[in-house]
Amino acid sequence: MTDPACGKAVYAIATMDTKGEELAYVASLIRAAAPAVVTVDVGTRLPPAVAPDIPRERVAAHHCLGPRWVLQQTERGRAVTAMSEALVGFLTSEHAAGKVSGVIGLGGTGGTALIAPALRALPIGLPKLMVSTVASGNISCYVGCCDITMMYSVVDIAGLNRVSRRVLGNAAHAMAGMVSQDIASGEKRAAIGMTMFGVTTPCVTTVRERLEECGYDCLVFHATGTGGQAMEKLVSSGMISGVLDITTTEVADEVVGGVFPAGPHRFDAILRSGGPYVMSLGAMDMVNFGSLDTVPALFRNRNLHVHNSQVTLMRTSPDENRKIARWIAGKINQSCYAVTMLIPEKGLSMLDAEGQPFRDPEADSALFDELEATVNQDSRRVIRRLPYHINDRLFASALVEEYLSLAGVHATEKGTVEHYGE
């Protein structure tokens, strides 16, 4: 049960109709190591094999359609999906109430698919461990951009034996160790999220060095789809107070169909946060694919550049850039907070420079013009064109100055600069 001293506990979750004995074993080991623990049943078929601390009905009550709707699903796939949606609501609610010190889940294919979305919904830094039969394969669909620890169960989670006792025991003790050792960041500097690609490295490096000199803690994310999503997850978790989104190339992949898509919710968390936000268009001149032989037939006759044996880049066209601009504008126009976009008119990447293979002023102008036409510019939504290449030091200086200006306004409005870890 919960620790009366702090009111927090490890939440141990499984479908307890099939994994009740195994979850009870894990819970007993965690309790023996000192931290409090509560067991949570998310079963959808038979009654639980061991009585849980939190029954499935209480979890199901967090579904928007109510507990009866969740528990009356007879088709297994629909039942798992419904309970998974309910678990997200339940676990985030319990965490918001200050009750959760960590979460451990046990599952096969169905249980992992059921529990993982709730783990992803929790903040970065909160201990999250999933013992799973599928943890030895491609786990990106379960982990996403979150700090979930996946442990392969080796044998199926079907009874206690010489292998499962050791694996589950290791998992229990790992979770007990994580929650019993609080890791304070000790960091007093305000954190800034920054996005970078190899072809925008000179710009981002200069900006980072300048802002570090100003006393900021700069967190740089590789703009590979999950990079941008991870940054936004940290914004949502309160671990990043402002963003310099210099390299927004993930949107090109999202709109055109590359391998590093931004995802449909890119920019949302940042725009909701209200923190200082400066955007640019780094590497928006390209869409990313794998090796040359993986480029879709539709694009084989386009301007392609082999970046390395595993990455092929395609130059964006004027029409694609107009679509990209409208996608971005649709996000910016929903913002209630200040956001500034700085446009480097002389090129968006190392490849979009004079004499380089992606230099295409017409395509760039299509992007710039469409942004200016579709973003509802006012005192909060500002677009500024600058006569520089993105990797020019003067452009980096402009980014820094704009961020510091917005941060100054933000600090005045808030009364203080917010620092993670204080």
N, C-alpha and C positions, 0 to 999 in steps of 0.2 A: 504494500500500500504506500501512500505518500509519506514523506518524511515530515513529521509535525514541526520540525525546527525550521524548515525552509519552505514547506508546502510544495516542493517539486519532486518529481519521480521520473524514472525511466519508464516509458510506455513500451511494453512488449506486445507485439501484434502478430496475429496469425489467424488463419481459418481454423478455429479450435474444434470444429467437427472432425477434421482430419489430422490436425497437428496440435491438439490440446496437450497431450502428454509431453511432446517435445518442448512446447512453449513453457509449460510448467517447470520443466527441468532447467531451462534457461533462466527463468525467473528466480528459481531457488538459488542458483549460483550467484546471480546478481545481488540478491538479498544478503547472502552470506558474506559478500565482499563489502557490505555497508550501505551502498546507495539504495534508496527506496525504489520500488517497482510496482507497476500495476499491469495486469494482463488485459488485453483488449481482444474481444472476439469479433472477427469480420466474416465468419462463416455464412454461407448462403444456402446450405442444404440441410444436413442432419443436425440434431441438437449437439451442443459442445460435449466433447469427451471429458473435459475437466471444467468445472465451474469457473468462469472468468470474473475478474474484478469489475470489468465494464462489459455488459452484454451487448450483443449485436443490435438489439432494439435501440439502445441509447445512441449508438453510432448512426444507425439508419435514420434517426430522427433529424439528423442534420442535412438530409437531402431536401432539395426544394420542393419535391413532390410528396414528402412525408414518409414515415417509416413503413406504413402498410404497402405503399407502392414498391419500395425497395424489396421488402421481404416476400412479396407475392410473385416476384419474377421466377418463372419456371425454367426458362431457357438459360443455360449456364453462362453463356457469354454476356447476356443482358444483365443477369444477376450480378456478375463480377463487376461490370461497368457501373451499375447503379450503386453498389456498395463502395466502390472505389471513389465515386463522386461524393458520397456521404462521408467517407473517411477524411477526405480533404477538408471538408467543412468542420468535422469534429476535431481533428488534430490541430488545425490552425486556430480554432476557438480555444482549445485547451492551452495552447502555447501563448495566445494573447492574454489569457487569464493568469499567466505566470506559473503554470503547473508542470511544464515539461522540461526536464533536464537533459533528455536524450531519447532516442527512439531506436528500437531494434525490431526488425521484422524477419519472419521465416516464411519461405514460400517456394513452391514449384513454379511452373510457367504461369499458372493462373494467379497464385498468391503474389508473385513478384509484380505482375501487371497490376494487381489490385492495390498493393501497398505503395509502390514506387511513386505514383503521382503525389501522394500525401507527403512523402519525404521531400520531394522536389519543391513543394509549396512552403517548406519551413526555411528559416533564414540560414544563410551561410554561417558556418561556425558552430551551429548546434550539432552535437554528435548524432550521426545517422548511420546505421549499419544494417545491411540487408544480407541475410544468409539465404542463398538461392541456388537452385539446381541449374540455373542458366548463367551463372556468373563467370563461367570459363569461356563464353563466346563473346559476341559483339553486344556490349551492354549500354551502348550510347542511348538507346531508346528508353532505358530505365534511369540512367544517371543524368542525362541532359547536361546542363552546365553547372550542376550542383556538386557539393562535396559529400556525396554518398559513398560510404565504404561498402564495396561488394565483396562477399566472401563465398567462395564456391563450396557447396555442401559435400562434394565428392560422391557420397551415396545419397540416395533420395531421402527426403525428410519424411520417413515412414517407419517410425519406431526408433527405439534407442538401442544401439549396438556399439561395439568397440570403436567403430569409426565415427559414428554420429555423436556419441558422447564426447569424444575429444574435440571434434570440429565445433559443435555447439558450445562446449565448454570454453574453448578459445574465444568464440564470439562473445559469450557472456562476460568473460573477464576483460576482453578488450573494451566493451561498452562500459563496464564498471570503472575501468581505468580512465576512460575519456571523461566521464561525468564527475569523477572524484578529483580531477586535476584541472582546476580552472586556469585557463590561459588568458591572462590580461595582456592586451597589446602593448601597453606601456607607451603608446604612440600619442603624442599631444598635437601633432600637426594635422591640419585639415587635409582630408584625402581627396584627390582629384582622379577621376577616371579618364584615360586617354586611349584612343584607338590608333593602331599603326599597321602598316603593311611594309614589306621590304622596300617597295618603291616610294614610300613616304617617310622612310627612316630619318633622313637628314632633318626634315621639318620637325618631326616629333621629338627627336633627340635634343634639338635646340630648345624647343618649348619646355621639355622636361627639365633640362638643366637650368633654364632661367627660373622656372617656378620652384624648383628645389632651393635655389638661392634665396627665393622669397619666403621660404619656410613651409612649403607644401610637401605633402607625401604623395608622390605621383605613381599611380598604378597603371601600367601600360598593358593593353589587351590586343592580341593579334586578331585582326578583323577577318576571322574565318567562319563566321556564322555563330558558332558557339562562343566566340570571343566577345562579340557585342552582347549576346544574351547573358553571359556571365557578368559582364560589367553592369548591366541593368538589374541583375539579381542582387548585386551588392548595393546598388542604389536603393532598391526596395528594402534591403535589410538594414539600411541606415549606415552602412559602412563607407559610403562615398557621398561626399557633400556637394560635389560639383563635377561637371563633365566638359572636357574638350574633345568633342567628337570629330576629330580631324579626318579620319579615314572611314568614310561611310560606304565603302565599296560593296558591303554585304547587300545593300539595297539593289544594286545592279543585278546580282545573282538571284535575288528574290523575284525581281520583275521579269528578267529575261530567261532564267532557268539554269543558273550555274550551280556549282557544287558547294558554295559557301553562302547559302541564303540567309538573309537577316531574320526570317520568321515574321509572321503577321503582326507581332506586337512590338517590333523594334521601335524605339524612341518613346513608347508609351510611359514606361516607368520614370524615365528622366523628365519628361514633360509634366508628369503628375507631381514630381518631387518638389518643384519650385526652387531648386538650387540653381546656382549660376550655370548657364548652358551656352556654350559656343560651338557651332557646327561649321564644318567645311565639306568639301567634296573630294577628299583624297581617294585616288584610285578608282574614281567613278568612270574612268575611261575604259574600264575592262570588266569582263565577265570571266570567271574562273571555271575551268574544266580539269579533268584528270589528264592522263597521258594523251598524246595526240590521237591515238586510235580510239579514244573514248568520246571524242567530240561528236555530238549528234550530227547526222548527215545534213540536217537543215543548215548547219553552220560551217560545213567543210570548205566552202568557197569564200569565207569571210577573211578579214585581216587577222591572222592567228600568229601568236608568238610563243614559242616553246620556252617557258621559263626554266624548267628542268624536266627530267624524265617523267615526273609524276604530275606536273602542273603545266597546262596550256592556257594561255590568255587570249581572249577575243576582244577586239576593239568594239566598243559600243557605237551604234549608229545614231544619226539624228533622231529618227523615230523612236528608238529605244530610250534615248535620253529624255525625250519629251514625256514618255510614260513614267520614267523614273522620277522626273520632276513632279509630276502630278501625284505620285505615290507619297513623296516626301511632303508636298504641300498639304495633302490630306491629313497628315499627322500634325504638322506645325499649326495649321488653322484651328485645331482643337485645343491648343494650349492656352491656359489662362495666365501663364507666367512668361517672363522675359526670355527670349531666345534670339541670338544673333547668328546669322550665317555670313561667313566671309568667303568670297569667291576668288580664287587665284586665276585671273584671266589668261595667264600665259602657260597654263598646263596643270594637269591634275596628278601627274606621277612622273617618275623618271622616264617612262616610255612615252609620255605626252610632253615632250620637250623638242625644241628645234633640232632637226636632224634625226629624231628617234622614230621608231616604226608606228607609234600610235598618235603622232602629232596630227590633229584633225580639228582645226579651228571651227569648221562648220558644225561638227558634232558637239563640240564644247559649247558653242553659242546657242545651239538648240536647247541644251540643258539649262544654261544660265537664263536665257530669255523666258523659257517656260516657267522656271521658278519665280521669276519676277512677276510674271503674268498671273500665276495661280496662288501664290502665297498672299494672304490678306495682310499686307504690311501696315503696321501702325507703330505706336511707341513701344509696344512689347515685341512685335515680330519684325525684326530688322534684317535686311539683306544689303550687304555692301560689297561692291566689286573693287578689287585691288589689282593694279597693273604689275603683278608679280607671278612667278611660277611658284607652285606649292612648296618647293624645296629651297626657295630663296630665303635668306636670313631675315630680310625685311618682312616677308609674309609671316614667318614665325614670330617676329617681334609684334606684329599687328595682332596675332592670335593671343599672345600673352597680355598685351595691353587691354584688349577687349575683355579677356577673362577677369583680369584684376579690377577693371571698371565695374563689371557686373557683380563680382564678389564684394566690392565695397558697398554697392547699393544693397546687396543681399544682407550683409552684416549690419548695415544701418537699420534695415527693416526688421530684422530678427533681434536686434539688440546686441548680438554677439555672433562670432563665427562659430559654427557648430563643429566640434572635433570628435571623431570616433575614438572611443576608448577612455574618455574622461568620465 
